[in-house]
Amino acid sequence: MVARSPAGVEMRGPRQRLVEQLREKGVTDLAVLRAFELTPRHEFVPTGIRHRAYEDAALPIGNGQTISQPSVHGRSLQLLRLTGRERVLEIGTGSGYQTVLLSHLVDQVFSIERVAPLLDAARRQIAALDAKNVSLLMGDGTVGWREYAPYDAIIVSAASPDVPAPLVAQLADGGRLLVPVGGRDAQALVLVTRRGDGYDREELDAVRFVPLLGRHGWTP
């Protein structure tokens, strides 16, 4: 887990107000709240909508993709119960914002993105913020990243018709997988926890994510 100072002072006030909003909405994990305070969301959205960066709202980032609501990020990261020592796989790098949030929370982050322009932009921003514990891969996230498995946590940033089996197989014993599951227009967050050779599955909040495209997700 990296320990860095906030990236400059620009928009620090709005960032702190966002942290207070998240706390009011039930995000109580202090490490998660600190990650939001350290991570400048305005650096991950197009310049034309930077004035909206600290709203609790999903925003477009191009290529038909969005950056999720901060409260969705916060709730998801809190559900993973991270301690700082984990190896985490992220499916859907997107803008790189959640990737950097994770970099403050865990030991190693491995993140997969299928859209080349998004991955290139995220790579540049992650490097600019000096997140050295992040590894990126372009590819089909639904098949995971076997080279570095097993993972203590896997977080999927797009909606799948069901839990992708390869991701479940790449969980460590006791590991948690969080994925939105359902139709293309509405889903529920599903938390899968590995217990030896078995798995617990729990359905949580109603959510709405863009479709997860790939061999074990939706057909492009």
C-alpha positions in Angstrom: 0.0 0.0 0.0 1.4 3.4 -0.9 1.4 6.3 1.4 1.5 9.6 -0.5 0.5 13.2 0.1 -2.5 14.6 -1.7 -1.7 15.5 -5.4 -1.5 19.2 -5.1 -4.0 21.6 -3.5 -6.2 22.2 -6.5 -9.8 21.5 -5.6 -8.9 20.2 -2.2 -12.0 21.9 -0.7 -14.4 20.1 -3.1 -12.6 16.9 -2.5 -13.0 17.2 1.3 -16.7 18.0 0.9 -17.0 14.8 -1.2 -15.4 12.9 1.6 -18.0 14.3 4.0 -20.8 13.4 1.6 -19.5 9.8 1.4 -19.4 9.6 5.2 -23.0 10.8 5.4 -24.0 8.1 2.8 -22.6 5.3 5.0 -18.9 5.0 3.9 -17.3 4.7 7.3 -14.0 2.9 6.6 -11.3 5.5 7.4 -8.8 4.1 4.9 -11.4 4.3 2.1 -12.2 7.9 3.0 -8.5 8.8 3.1 -8.1 7.3 -0.3 -10.8 9.6 -1.7 -9.1 12.6 0.0 -5.8 11.7 -1.6 -7.1 11.1 -5.1 -7.9 14.1 -7.4 -11.1 12.9 -9.3 -10.9 16.0 -11.5 -7.8 14.7 -13.1 -9.8 11.6 -14.4 -12.6 13.4 -16.2 -12.7 15.4 -19.4 -11.7 19.0 -19.0 -15.2 20.2 -20.1 -16.9 18.6 -17.1 -14.2 19.1 -14.5 -16.4 21.5 -12.6 -18.6 18.5 -11.9 -15.8 16.2 -10.8 -16.8 16.2 -7.1 -20.5 15.7 -7.6 -21.7 12.3 -6.4 -22.6 11.4 -10.0 -21.4 9.1 -12.8 -19.8 11.1 -15.6 -18.9 10.3 -19.2 -15.2 9.6 -20.0 -15.5 8.8 -23.7 -15.7 5.6 -25.7 -19.2 4.9 -24.4 -17.8 4.5 -20.8 -18.4 6.4 -17.5 -16.6 7.1 -14.3 -18.9 5.7 -11.5 -20.5 7.7 -8.7 -18.0 8.2 -5.9 -20.6 6.7 -3.5 -20.6 3.5 -5.6 -16.9 3.3 -5.5 -16.9 4.0 -1.8 -19.5 1.4 -1.0 -17.8 -1.2 -3.2 -14.3 -0.6 -1.7 -15.7 -0.8 1.8 -17.5 -4.1 1.1 -14.1 -5.6 0.1 -12.9 -5.1 3.7 -9.3 -4.3 2.6 -6.5 -4.3 5.2 -3.6 -2.9 3.1 -1.8 -6.2 2.4 -3.9 -7.5 -0.5 -3.2 -8.4 -4.1 -6.2 -7.0 -6.0 -7.5 -7.5 -9.5 -9.6 -4.8 -11.1 -11.7 -5.6 -14.2 -12.3 -2.4 -16.1 -9.6 0.2 -15.6 -11.7 2.9 -17.2 -10.4 6.3 -16.3 -8.0 4.9 -13.7 -9.7 6.7 -10.8 -10.7 3.6 -8.9 -7.3 2.1 -9.8 -5.6 4.9 -7.9 -8.1 4.7 -5.0 -7.1 1.0 -4.7 -3.4 1.9 -4.9 -3.8 3.7 -1.6 -5.6 0.7 0.0 -3.7 -2.4 -1.0 -0.2 -3.8 -1.6 -0.6 -4.5 -5.3 -3.2 -3.6 -8.0 -3.6 -5.5 -11.2 -6.0 -3.8 -13.6 -7.4 -4.9 -17.1 -9.0 -2.7 -19.7 -10.2 -3.7 -23.2 -10.5 -0.2 -24.7 -7.0 1.0 -25.8 -7.6 4.8 -25.7 -9.0 4.5 -22.1 -6.0 2.4 -21.0 -3.5 4.8 -22.6 -5.1 7.8 -20.8 -5.3 5.9 -17.5 -1.7 4.8 -17.8 -0.6 8.4 -18.2 -2.6 9.6 -15.3 -1.7 6.8 -12.9 2.0 7.5 -13.7 1.5 11.2 -13.2 0.2 10.5 -9.7 3.1 8.2 -9.0 1.1 5.1 -8.2 3.9 2.6 -8.4 2.1 -0.5 -7.1 -0.2 -0.7 -10.2 0.2 -3.1 -13.2 -2.0 -2.6 -16.3 -3.0 -5.0 -19.0 -5.0 -4.6 -22.2 -7.3 -7.5 -22.8 -10.5 -9.4 -22.0 -11.1 -8.8 -18.3 -13.7 -11.6 -18.1 -10.9 -14.2 -18.3 -8.9 -12.5 -15.5 -5.1 -12.3 -15.3 -3.9 -15.8 -14.4 -0.2 -14.9 -14.2 -0.6 -13.1 -10.9 -3.4 -15.2 -9.4 -4.7 -16.0 -6.8 -6.1 -12.6 -5.7 -7.3 -11.6 -2.3 -10.0 -9.4 -3.9 -11.4 -8.9 -7.4 -13.6 -5.9 -8.3 -15.5 -5.7 -11.5 -16.4 -2.3 -12.8 -19.0 -3.4 -15.4 -22.2 -5.5 -15.4 -22.1 -9.2 -16.2 -25.0 -11.5 -17.0 -23.6 -13.8 -14.4 -20.5 -14.1 -12.2 -17.6 -14.9 -14.6 -16.3 -18.4 -13.7 -12.6 -17.6 -14.5 -12.6 -14.8 -12.0 -14.0 -17.0 -9.2 -11.3 -19.6 -10.0 -8.6 -16.9 -9.5 -9.7 -16.0 -5.9 -7.5 -17.0 -3.0 -9.0 -18.9 -0.1 -11.0 -16.2 1.8 -10.8 -13.9 -1.2 -13.8 -11.7 -2.2 -15.2 -11.0 -5.7 -17.5 -8.0 -6.2 -19.4 -7.8 -9.5 -22.6 -6.2 -10.8 -24.8 -9.0 -12.1 -28.1 -8.7 -14.1 -29.4 -7.3 -17.3 -27.9 -4.6 -19.5 -30.0 -1.9 -17.8 -30.1 -2.8 -14.1 -28.1 -5.1 -11.8 -27.4 -6.0 -8.3 -24.0 -6.1 -6.7 -23.0 -9.7 -5.9 -20.3 -10.5 -3.4 -18.7 -13.9 -3.8 -16.4 -15.2 -1.0 -14.2 -18.3 -1.5 -14.3 -20.8 1.3 -11.8 -23.6 0.6 -13.3 -25.5 -2.4 -16.7 -23.8 -2.0 -18.1 -20.3 -2.4 -20.6 -18.0 -0.6 -22.7 -15.7 -2.8 -24.5 -12.7 -1.4 -26.7 -10.3 -3.4 -26.4 -6.6 -2.2 -27.4 -3.2 -3.6 -29.2 -2.4 -6.8 -26.8 -0.7 -9.2 -26.5 0.3 -12.8 -23.2 -0.2 -14.7 -22.2 -0.3 -18.4 -22.1 -3.9 -19.8 -19.1 -6.1 -19.2 -18.0 -7.2 -22.7 -16.0 -10.4 -23.2 -15.9 -14.1 -23.5 -17.6 -14.6 -20.1 -19.7 -11.4 -20.2 -21.9 -9.8 -22.8 -21.1 -10.2 -26.5 -19.8 -7.0 -28.0 
